[in-house]
């Protein structure tokens, strides 16, 4: 990277105000694409949502406010972990944050496919379960997303903003239809459905719920672009969290009310629910436009996470933990094109492998559960950091008192650990339990081994001859 480019990235403009961050949190957190998988576990998810909101989401908000107050600047999770635990832990946390998207973005693409076919009418819905069609179409869409992001930030930002608008609109339509349907036809769920089962498979969606609630840390990755972060971040975390929680719980309840547990499809649950409700209330024409809006929303989510997560290998390439070519910018479009292409290629490879010995639905769930495990690793670091700060007060005064930090740290750590463990249990919808477990364990261990190789072998060898780079600014 040239000195002029470093100078530009080190002096970012503070353009994000309170409501800019509130909207950013809602877009990052409220991903309707995970709601069908969660709702497929039945009424128990109502309790799992409440537990997650109180014991994971609320502590997450405290952690973001506290750590961004103590360690302001670009980098977020990577910066916090590096400051408190050291270089290796910072790299490993960032590595997991990046590689989780290798699995998560393909699941978003699969869901995009499952919902987009509804724009052609209900008769086209079976295409989403055709393995050859699903794989071929997913690969084409993936390549298109990579190309659009390589072309420039303007394209990626447009897709992200459009996707955010689609998410809000789709959520409100879904919840509104649910309220009207319930008023006229009653609920499709009894009190018996709310019973908590002694079946770890049914509780495996808990990890997916925790995964769906991550995103409050996203703004802190852009810490140098927030106006008055001392006051802006706490306000935005509070309101963004409240709005996101309402939309998520509302969407899940709507799906449970509209479609029986046994009939919820992991890929097409939301359009199916809208189809049932819109037919009942006399507006069947709403299905196709709703599917179009939701498809745009999901495409925006996939583009945003693909583009955003590619910045981690880009920065790691600059710091020589990963090949330096990942730190190159496109000479014309000024985008981290090699990092984007590499991430897209790896995601496509894992997407193709996930179809081996599995149907589309099983491929989707395996990718999603791998993403859950990797995504929650940085949050283990975050919550342990709160406990450490409360016990040792490593650097000056914080935003919250020590009792609050301890409570949030222990609560978040326990719930996050439970979510990671339960993610390894196959849900009742998985046909081959052994194949699922093998893919989960092999995928997780291979990625951890790769992180250790790049840091301790490749990184130590190349950092000796690499120039110093300001990672915080980058």
C-alpha positions as CSV (number, residue, x, y, z in Angstrom):
1,X,0.0,0.0,0.0
2,X,1.4,3.4,-0.9
3,X,2.0,6.1,1.7
4,X,-0.7,8.3,0.3
5,X,-3.2,5.6,0.6
6,X,-2.2,4.9,4.2
7,X,-2.6,8.5,5.0
8,X,-6.0,8.6,3.5
9,X,-7.3,5.6,5.4
10,X,-5.7,6.8,8.6
11,X,-7.7,10.0,8.6
12,X,-11.3,8.9,8.1
13,X,-14.2,11.4,8.2
14,X,-16.6,11.2,11.1
15,X,-19.9,11.1,9.1
16,X,-22.0,8.6,11.1
17,X,-24.5,10.1,13.5
18,X,-26.9,8.5,16.0
19,X,-29.6,7.4,13.6
20,X,-27.1,6.4,11.0
21,X,-25.8,3.8,13.5
22,X,-29.3,2.8,14.5
23,X,-30.2,1.9,10.9
24,X,-26.8,0.2,10.4
25,X,-27.5,-2.0,13.4
26,X,-31.0,-3.0,12.2
27,X,-29.6,-3.8,8.7
28,X,-26.7,-5.9,10.1
29,X,-28.7,-7.7,12.8
30,X,-32.1,-8.4,11.3
31,X,-31.5,-11.1,8.8
32,X,-34.8,-12.8,8.0
33,X,-32.9,-15.5,6.2
34,X,-32.2,-17.3,9.5
35,X,-35.8,-17.0,10.9
36,X,-37.2,-20.1,9.1
37,X,-34.4,-22.3,10.5
38,X,-35.0,-21.0,14.0
39,X,-38.8,-21.3,13.7
40,X,-38.5,-24.9,12.5
41,X,-37.7,-26.0,16.1
42,X,-41.3,-25.0,17.1
43,X,-42.7,-23.0,20.0
44,X,-39.6,-23.5,22.2
45,X,-37.9,-20.9,20.1
46,X,-40.0,-18.2,21.9
47,X,-38.1,-19.1,25.1
48,X,-34.8,-19.3,23.3
49,X,-35.3,-15.8,21.9
50,X,-36.1,-14.4,25.3
51,X,-33.0,-16.1,26.9
52,X,-30.8,-14.9,24.0
53,X,-32.0,-11.3,24.2
54,X,-31.5,-11.0,27.9
55,X,-28.4,-13.1,28.4
56,X,-26.5,-12.6,25.1
57,X,-27.8,-9.6,23.2
58,X,-27.9,-7.2,26.2
59,X,-24.4,-8.2,27.4
60,X,-23.2,-7.8,23.8
61,X,-24.5,-4.2,23.8
62,X,-22.7,-3.6,27.1
63,X,-19.5,-5.1,25.7
64,X,-19.6,-3.0,22.5
65,X,-20.2,0.3,24.5
66,X,-17.5,-0.5,27.1
67,X,-14.8,-1.7,24.7
68,X,-15.4,1.0,22.1
69,X,-15.2,3.5,24.9
70,X,-11.8,2.1,26.1
71,X,-10.3,1.4,22.7
72,X,-11.8,3.8,20.1
73,X,-10.7,3.5,16.5
74,X,-11.0,1.3,13.5
75,X,-10.9,-2.4,13.9
76,X,-13.6,-3.3,16.4
77,X,-13.3,-6.9,17.5
78,X,-9.8,-7.4,16.1
79,X,-8.5,-4.2,17.8
80,X,-10.1,-5.1,21.2
81,X,-8.8,-8.6,21.3
82,X,-5.4,-7.6,20.2
83,X,-5.1,-4.8,22.9
84,X,-6.3,-7.1,25.7
85,X,-5.0,-10.6,24.8
86,X,-2.2,-10.0,22.3
87,X,-1.3,-10.4,18.7
88,X,-2.2,-14.1,18.3
89,X,-5.6,-13.8,19.9
90,X,-6.3,-10.7,17.8
91,X,-5.4,-12.5,14.6
92,X,-7.4,-15.7,15.6
93,X,-10.4,-13.6,16.5
94,X,-10.3,-11.8,13.2
95,X,-9.7,-15.0,11.4
96,X,-12.8,-16.6,12.8
97,X,-14.8,-13.4,12.1
98,X,-13.7,-13.7,8.5
99,X,-13.9,-17.4,7.9
100,X,-17.4,-17.6,9.4
101,X,-18.5,-15.6,6.4
102,X,-17.0,-18.2,4.1
103,X,-19.9,-20.4,5.3
104,X,-22.5,-17.7,6.1
105,X,-22.5,-15.9,2.7
106,X,-23.2,-19.2,0.8
107,X,-26.2,-19.9,3.1
108,X,-27.5,-16.4,2.2
109,X,-27.1,-17.2,-1.5
110,X,-29.0,-20.5,-1.0
111,X,-31.8,-18.7,0.8
112,X,-31.8,-16.0,-1.9
113,X,-32.4,-18.8,-4.5
114,X,-35.1,-20.4,-2.4
115,X,-37.0,-17.1,-2.1
116,X,-36.3,-15.7,-5.5
117,X,-38.1,-18.5,-7.3
118,X,-41.3,-17.4,-5.7
119,X,-41.2,-14.2,-7.8
120,X,-42.1,-16.5,-10.8
121,X,-45.1,-17.9,-8.8
122,X,-45.7,-20.8,-6.5
123,X,-45.4,-23.3,-9.3
124,X,-41.7,-22.5,-9.6
125,X,-41.0,-23.2,-5.9
126,X,-39.8,-26.8,-6.5
127,X,-36.8,-25.5,-8.4
128,X,-35.1,-24.5,-5.2
129,X,-35.0,-28.2,-4.1
130,X,-33.4,-29.4,-7.3
131,X,-29.7,-30.0,-6.5
132,X,-28.3,-29.3,-9.9
133,X,-30.3,-26.1,-10.4
134,X,-29.5,-24.9,-6.9
135,X,-25.8,-25.5,-7.2
136,X,-25.4,-24.0,-10.7
137,X,-27.5,-20.9,-9.9
138,X,-25.8,-20.4,-6.6
139,X,-22.4,-20.4,-8.3
140,X,-23.5,-17.8,-10.9
141,X,-25.0,-15.6,-8.2
142,X,-21.8,-15.8,-6.1
143,X,-19.6,-14.8,-9.1
144,X,-21.9,-11.9,-9.8
145,X,-21.6,-10.7,-6.1
146,X,-17.8,-10.8,-6.3
147,X,-17.7,-8.9,-9.6
148,X,-20.1,-6.2,-8.3
149,X,-18.0,-5.7,-5.2
150,X,-14.7,-5.6,-7.2
151,X,-16.2,-2.9,-9.4
152,X,-16.3,-0.5,-6.5
153,X,-17.6,0.6,-3.1
154,X,-20.4,2.6,-4.7
155,X,-22.0,-0.5,-6.1
156,X,-21.6,-2.4,-2.8
157,X,-23.0,0.5,-0.8
158,X,-26.0,0.7,-3.1
159,X,-26.8,-2.9,-2.7
160,X,-26.4,-2.7,1.1
161,X,-28.7,0.3,1.4
162,X,-31.3,-1.2,-0.9
163,X,-31.1,-4.5,1.1
164,X,-31.6,-2.6,4.3
165,X,-34.8,-1.0,3.0
166,X,-36.0,-4.4,1.8
167,X,-35.3,-6.0,5.2
168,X,-37.4,-3.4,7.0
169,X,-40.2,-3.5,4.5
170,X,-40.3,-7.3,4.4
171,X,-40.3,-7.5,8.2
172,X,-43.2,-5.1,8.6
173,X,-45.3,-6.8,5.9
174,X,-44.7,-10.2,7.5
175,X,-45.7,-9.0,10.9
176,X,-48.6,-7.0,9.6
177,X,-50.0,-10.1,7.8
178,X,-49.5,-12.1,10.9
179,X,-51.6,-9.7,13.0
180,X,-54.4,-9.6,10.5
181,X,-54.5,-13.4,10.1
182,X,-54.4,-13.9,13.9
183,X,-57.3,-11.5,14.4
184,X,-59.5,-13.3,11.9
185,X,-58.5,-16.9,12.2
186,X,-56.8,-17.3,15.5
187,X,-53.3,-18.7,16.2
188,X,-51.9,-21.9,14.8
189,X,-50.0,-22.7,18.0
190,X,-51.1,-24.1,21.4
191,X,-49.6,-23.7,24.9
192,X,-48.3,-27.3,24.6
193,X,-46.1,-26.1,21.7
194,X,-44.3,-23.8,24.2
195,X,-43.1,-26.7,26.3
196,X,-39.3,-27.0,26.5
197,X,-38.2,-30.4,25.2
198,X,-35.4,-32.5,26.6
199,X,-34.0,-32.9,23.2
200,X,-30.7,-31.2,22.3
201,X,-31.5,-31.5,18.6
202,X,-34.6,-29.3,19.1
203,X,-32.5,-26.9,21.1
204,X,-29.8,-26.7,18.4
205,X,-31.4,-23.5,17.0
206,X,-30.2,-21.7,20.1
207,X,-26.8,-21.2,18.5
208,X,-28.4,-19.9,15.3
209,X,-30.4,-17.4,17.4
210,X,-27.2,-16.1,19.0
211,X,-25.7,-16.0,15.6
212,X,-28.6,-14.0,14.3
213,X,-28.2,-11.4,17.1
214,X,-24.6,-10.5,16.3
215,X,-23.9,-7.2,14.6
216,X,-23.7,-4.6,17.3
217,X,-20.0,-4.8,17.0
218,X,-20.1,-3.8,13.3
219,X,-20.1,0.0,13.8
220,X,-17.0,-0.2,16.0
221,X,-15.1,-1.6,13.1
222,X,-15.7,1.9,11.7
223,X,-14.9,3.7,15.0
224,X,-13.0,6.6,13.4
225,X,-16.1,7.4,11.2
226,X,-18.5,8.0,14.1
227,X,-19.4,11.5,15.3
228,X,-19.0,11.9,19.1
229,X,-18.7,8.1,19.7
230,X,-18.8,8.6,23.5
231,X,-22.5,9.5,23.3
232,X,-23.5,8.2,19.9
233,X,-22.6,4.5,20.4
234,X,-24.6,3.9,23.7
235,X,-27.7,5.6,22.2
236,X,-27.5,3.7,18.9
237,X,-26.8,0.4,20.6
238,X,-29.8,0.8,22.8
239,X,-32.3,1.8,20.1
240,X,-30.8,-0.5,17.4
241,X,-31.0,-3.4,19.8
242,X,-34.6,-2.7,20.8
243,X,-35.8,-2.4,17.2
244,X,-33.9,-5.5,16.0
245,X,-35.2,-7.6,18.9
246,X,-38.8,-6.6,18.2
247,X,-38.5,-7.4,14.5
248,X,-36.8,-10.7,15.0
249,X,-39.2,-12.0,17.7
250,X,-42.2,-10.6,15.7
251,X,-41.1,-12.4,12.5
252,X,-40.5,-15.7,14.3
253,X,-43.9,-15.6,16.0
254,X,-45.5,-14.8,12.8
255,X,-44.0,-17.8,11.1
256,X,-45.0,-20.1,14.0
257,X,-48.6,-18.8,13.8
258,X,-48.9,-19.1,10.0
259,X,-47.2,-22.5,9.3
260,X,-47.1,-25.7,11.4
261,X,-43.7,-26.7,12.6
262,X,-43.6,-29.8,10.4
263,X,-44.2,-27.8,7.3
264,X,-41.7,-25.0,7.7
265,X,-39.0,-25.2,5.0
266,X,-35.5,-24.0,5.8
267,X,-35.3,-22.2,2.5
268,X,-38.8,-21.1,1.7
269,X,-40.5,-20.7,5.1
270,X,-41.1,-17.0,4.9
271,X,-42.7,-16.9,1.4
272,X,-44.8,-19.9,2.3
273,X,-46.0,-18.1,5.4
274,X,-46.8,-15.0,3.4
275,X,-48.6,-17.1,0.8
276,X,-50.8,-18.8,3.4
277,X,-51.7,-15.5,5.2
278,X,-52.2,-13.5,2.1
279,X,-54.6,-16.1,0.6
280,X,-56.6,-16.2,3.8
281,X,-57.0,-12.4,4.0
282,X,-57.8,-12.0,0.3
283,X,-54.5,-10.6,-1.1
284,X,-52.8,-13.5,-2.8
285,X,-51.2,-11.1,-5.3
286,X,-48.9,-10.0,-2.5
287,X,-46.7,-13.1,-2.6
288,X,-44.6,-12.2,-5.8
289,X,-43.8,-8.6,-4.8
290,X,-43.0,-9.7,-1.3
291,X,-40.6,-12.3,-2.6
292,X,-39.0,-9.7,-4.8
293,X,-38.5,-7.3,-1.9
294,X,-37.1,-10.1,0.3
295,X,-34.8,-11.2,-2.5
296,X,-33.4,-7.8,-2.8
297,X,-32.9,-7.6,1.0
298,X,-31.0,-10.9,1.1
299,X,-28.9,-10.0,-1.9
300,X,-27.9,-6.8,-0.1
301,X,-27.0,-8.8,3.0
302,X,-24.8,-11.2,1.1
303,X,-23.1,-8.3,-0.7
304,X,-22.5,-6.4,2.5
305,X,-21.0,-9.3,4.5
306,X,-18.9,-10.5,1.6
307,X,-17.4,-7.0,1.1
308,X,-17.0,-6.2,4.8
309,X,-15.5,-9.5,5.8
310,X,-13.0,-9.3,2.9
311,X,-11.3,-6.4,4.7
312,X,-9.9,-8.7,7.4
313,X,-7.7,-10.8,5.0
314,X,-6.9,-7.5,3.2
315,X,-5.5,-6.0,6.5
316,X,-3.9,-9.3,7.5
317,X,-2.2,-9.3,4.1
318,X,-0.8,-5.8,4.8
319,X,0.5,-7.1,8.1
320,X,2.0,-10.2,6.5
321,X,0.1,-12.7,8.5
322,X,-1.5,-13.8,5.2
323,X,0.0,-13.5,1.7
324,X,0.8,-9.9,0.9
325,X,-1.1,-10.1,-2.4
326,X,-4.3,-10.0,-0.4
327,X,-3.4,-6.4,0.6
328,X,-3.4,-5.2,-3.0
329,X,-5.9,-2.7,-4.3
330,X,-7.3,-2.8,-7.8
331,X,-5.5,-0.2,-9.9
332,X,-8.7,1.2,-11.4
333,X,-11.5,0.5,-8.8
334,X,-9.4,0.9,-5.6
335,X,-11.0,-2.2,-4.1
336,X,-9.3,-5.2,-2.3
337,X,-10.0,-7.3,-5.3
338,X,-7.7,-10.2,-4.6
339,X,-9.1,-10.6,-1.1
340,X,-12.7,-10.5,-2.5
341,X,-11.8,-13.0,-5.3
342,X,-10.1,-15.4,-2.8
343,X,-13.0,-15.2,-0.3
344,X,-15.5,-15.8,-3.1
345,X,-13.5,-18.8,-4.5
346,X,-13.2,-20.5,-1.1
347,X,-16.9,-19.9,-0.4
348,X,-17.8,-21.5,-3.7
349,X,-15.6,-24.5,-3.0
350,X,-17.2,-25.1,0.4
351,X,-20.7,-24.5,-1.1
352,X,-20.0,-27.2,-3.7
353,X,-18.6,-29.6,-1.1
354,X,-21.6,-29.1,1.2
355,X,-23.8,-30.7,-1.5
356,X,-21.9,-34.0,-1.3
357,X,-24.1,-36.6,0.3
358,X,-26.8,-34.0,1.2
359,X,-29.9,-32.4,-0.1
360,X,-30.2,-28.6,-0.5
361,X,-31.7,-28.2,3.0
362,X,-29.0,-30.2,4.7
363,X,-26.3,-28.4,2.8
364,X,-27.8,-25.1,4.0
365,X,-27.9,-26.2,7.6
366,X,-24.3,-27.5,7.7
367,X,-23.0,-24.3,6.3
368,X,-25.0,-22.2,8.7
369,X,-24.0,-24.2,11.8
370,X,-20.3,-23.9,10.8
371,X,-20.8,-20.2,10.5
372,X,-22.4,-20.1,13.9
373,X,-19.4,-21.8,15.6
374,X,-16.8,-19.5,14.0
375,X,-18.8,-16.3,14.5
376,X,-19.2,-16.9,18.2
377,X,-15.5,-17.4,18.8
378,X,-14.8,-13.6,18.8
379,X,-17.7,-13.1,21.2
380,X,-16.0,-15.6,23.7
381,X,-13.1,-13.2,23.6
382,X,-15.3,-10.1,24.0
383,X,-17.1,-11.5,27.1
384,X,-13.8,-12.8,28.7
385,X,-12.4,-9.3,28.1
386,X,-15.2,-7.8,30.2
387,X,-14.4,-10.2,33.0
388,X,-10.7,-9.4,32.8
389,X,-11.3,-5.6,32.8
390,X,-13.7,-5.9,35.8
391,X,-11.1,-7.9,37.7
392,X,-7.9,-6.0,36.7
393,X,-9.1,-2.7,35.2
394,X,-6.3,-2.8,32.7
395,X,-6.5,0.6,31.3
396,X,-8.1,3.5,33.1
397,X,-11.8,4.1,33.7
398,X,-14.5,2.5,31.7
399,X,-18.1,3.3,30.8
400,X,-19.7,0.8,33.2
401,X,-18.9,-0.2,36.8
402,X,-17.2,-3.5,37.6
403,X,-20.4,-5.3,38.8
404,X,-22.1,-4.6,35.5
405,X,-19.1,-5.8,33.5
406,X,-18.8,-9.0,35.5
407,X,-22.5,-9.8,35.2
408,X,-22.5,-9.1,31.4
409,X,-19.2,-10.9,30.9
410,X,-20.2,-14.1,32.8
411,X,-23.7,-14.2,31.3
412,X,-22.5,-13.6,27.7
413,X,-19.7,-16.2,28.1
414,X,-22.0,-18.9,29.4
415,X,-24.7,-18.3,26.7
416,X,-22.2,-18.0,23.9
417,X,-20.5,-21.3,25.0
418,X,-23.9,-23.0,25.1
419,X,-24.7,-21.7,21.6
420,X,-21.4,-23.1,20.2
421,X,-21.9,-26.5,21.8
422,X,-25.5,-26.9,20.7
423,X,-24.5,-25.9,17.1
424,X,-22.7,-29.3,16.9
425,X,-26.0,-31.2,17.5
426,X,-27.9,-32.0,14.3
427,X,-31.4,-30.8,14.2
428,X,-34.3,-33.3,13.6
429,X,-34.4,-32.3,9.9
430,X,-30.9,-33.7,9.3
431,X,-31.1,-37.2,7.8
432,X,-27.4,-38.3,8.1
433,X,-26.2,-37.4,11.6
434,X,-22.7,-38.9,11.1
435,X,-22.1,-37.0,7.9
436,X,-23.2,-33.7,9.6
437,X,-20.9,-34.3,12.6
438,X,-17.9,-35.2,10.3
439,X,-18.4,-32.0,8.3
440,X,-18.7,-29.9,11.4
441,X,-15.7,-31.2,13.2
442,X,-13.4,-31.5,10.2
443,X,-14.4,-28.0,8.9
444,X,-13.8,-26.4,12.4
445,X,-10.5,-28.1,13.1
446,X,-9.1,-27.5,9.6
447,X,-9.8,-23.8,9.9
448,X,-8.2,-23.5,13.4
449,X,-5.1,-25.4,12.1
450,X,-4.9,-23.0,9.1
451,X,-5.1,-20.0,11.5
452,X,-2.2,-21.4,13.6
453,X,-0.2,-22.1,10.4
454,X,-0.6,-18.6,9.0
455,X,0.2,-16.8,12.3
456,X,3.0,-19.0,13.7
457,X,4.7,-20.3,10.5
458,X,3.8,-18.0,7.6
459,X,3.4,-14.8,9.6
460,X,6.6,-15.1,11.6
461,X,8.6,-15.9,8.5
462,X,7.3,-12.9,6.4
463,X,6.8,-10.3,9.1
464,X,10.6,-10.0,9.5
465,X,11.0,-8.5,6.1
466,X,7.6,-6.7,5.8
467,X,7.3,-2.9,6.3
468,X,5.4,-1.6,9.3
469,X,1.7,-1.0,8.6
470,X,-0.7,1.0,10.7
471,X,-3.5,-1.6,11.1
472,X,-5.7,0.7,13.2
473,X,-5.8,3.2,10.4
474,X,-6.3,0.6,7.7
